[in-house]
Amino acid sequence: MDNLEVELKLTVAHVNSVLKHLAKGAYEEVADIIALLHSQAKPQVEAASAPSAPAVPAAPTAENPSE
């Protein structure tokens, strides 16, 4: 079952706490898991931080009628 993937839902505070505790471990034992956590969390955090697109498309303009 070592290769079974598990999906967890954690707050940013929880993830930071896990990372804080992992950072105290020996580098060769924790580096891969820290990199994995970062690679999965980064796109989610960036998406949540990005300004949301307008719900209604912009009206066409004379300069760009295809909008």
N, C-alpha and C positions, 0 to 999 in steps of 0.2 A: 504493500500500500504506500510505499515511499513516493511513488510517482503520481499518486492521486492528487489532483488539483482541488484546492479548497478555496472558496470565495468568501472573504470576510468583509464586513462593513464596519469601519472604524472612523471616529472623528479625527480631525487633524491633530488634536491634542493627544489622542491615544497613540497615533502613529509616531508623533514626536517622542512620546514617552518610551515606546518600544525602541526607537532609534537611539535614544539616550542610553538605555540599558545595554543595547547591543554594542554601542561604541566603547563600552568598558571591557568588552571581550577581546580575546586575542585576534589580531587582524586576519590571520589566515582562516580562522573559524567563522568570522562574521562578515567579511567583505562581500561575499557573494549574496548573502541575504539582504544586506543593506542596499546593494546595487539593485537587486530585484524589487525591493520596496520602493526605491526612488523611481525606477523605470515605470512602475505601474501607477504610482501616485502623481508623478509630474504632469501627465496629460490631463488628469482629472482636475488637479488644482488649477492648471492654466485655463481649462475650459470654464471652470467656475469663476475665475477672475476676469475673463474676457467680457467686454461689454456685449450685451445681447443684441442680436440683429433686430431691426424694427419689425414689428408684427405685420405691418401693412407695407407693401412695396411702395417705393417712391413713385410719384406721378411722373409720366413722361414729360420731358422738356423739349423745347425747340431745338436745342443743341444735340440732344440724344433721344430721339423719339422711341428707341427700343427699350428704354427704361420703364 
